[in-house]
Amino acid sequence: MSKSNSQEKFKSKIGGQALVEGIMMLGPNKGAMACRLPDGSIDLETWDENNGKNAPWYKKVPLVRGCFSFVSSLIKGYKYTMKSAEKQMVDEEDGEKPEGAPSAEGGTAPADKKEEKSGGITDVIMTLGGILGVVLAVVLFVAMPKFLVGLIPDIEQHHILQSVLEGIVKIAIFIAYMVIIGLMKDIKRQYMYHGAEHKTIACHEAELPLTVENIRKQTRFHKRCGTSFIFIVLLVGIFVMCFVPKGLLWWQRTLISFGALPFVVGISYEFIRLAGNHDNIFTRILSAPGLAMQRITTREPDDDMIEIAVAAMTPCIPEDKSEDKW
């Protein structure tokens, strides 16, 4: 067997997410967040994960593991996005002076009280932001498509056509949303970090040393990307809704769609695993829409961003290579 064929078969379990001036990586046994601080240095945080051989049953059972992975990714993604944003903030009153350092009046700054107050405010903001994010997602991608298509006269009597049209509207809203937010400067940079994350994982799967030079040559498109996963969720959702009885009002279909979400997510996760592990005509067709969408959600990174991706990736690579394979 040639070396190139061997390389093609290695599919790492490690996945990641772009943050604010940083990247989070999750491996079989370790998770890590690396951020570029305002002073140019790299801040790295690591923690234990349990996604390897000794993972609990709900991370292994088909369909169930997809739902758990989806919820866990949302929670961790939001948590570490907020933490990365905090690291970019400089206290306007104290500048870059570290907490607990001598103050102008002598003595030390009350670091513990400041941290406690800051932590409480951050928790409130995270909670409110999470609630608003869920509400916005439900309105935009679940309720609105059904409401708009429901305006078509007698469409409820043609439930398959209704489901297809709802899916088309969902996809159109999703694409428009990603394009519009991509016009923002901060989101553009996040798309670049997204590209750095993908290229670094691709370099690892090619079994090359994680150097800036090697990573720069890799593709920024990856089959296991969250963008591809969302696209598959939308497509599976169309198929599932085709089995809903005709004659229902738009709000009734919204409730059914929301209730079917765990099932849709579970199936979609199995599809994304299949597409990530195999390269054939079926998986290429399955992956094509998501890969095309990544032309919007990823950008070519600069070398500084690649350094962040390497810093986040390195702690997540297990010593036992067999744990890093699907």
Protein Blocks (a to p, Z undefined) as FASTA:
>chain_A
ZZklmmmmpccfbdcdddehiacdddfkbccdddddfkopacdddddddfbfmlcfklmg
ghklmmmmmmmmmmmmmmmmmmmmmmmpccfklomacehiacfkgpjddfklmmmmmmmm
mmmmmmmmmmmmmmmmmmmmmmmmmmmmmmpghklmmmmlmmmmmmmmmmmmmmmmmmmm
mmpmklmmmmmmmmmmmmmmmmmmnopacdfklmmmpcfbdfkbmklmmmmmmmmmmmmm
mmpcehiafklmmmmmmmmmmmmmmmmmmmmmmmmmpccfklmmmmmmmmmmmmmmpccd
dfklmmmmmmmmmmmpcfblmlmpZZ
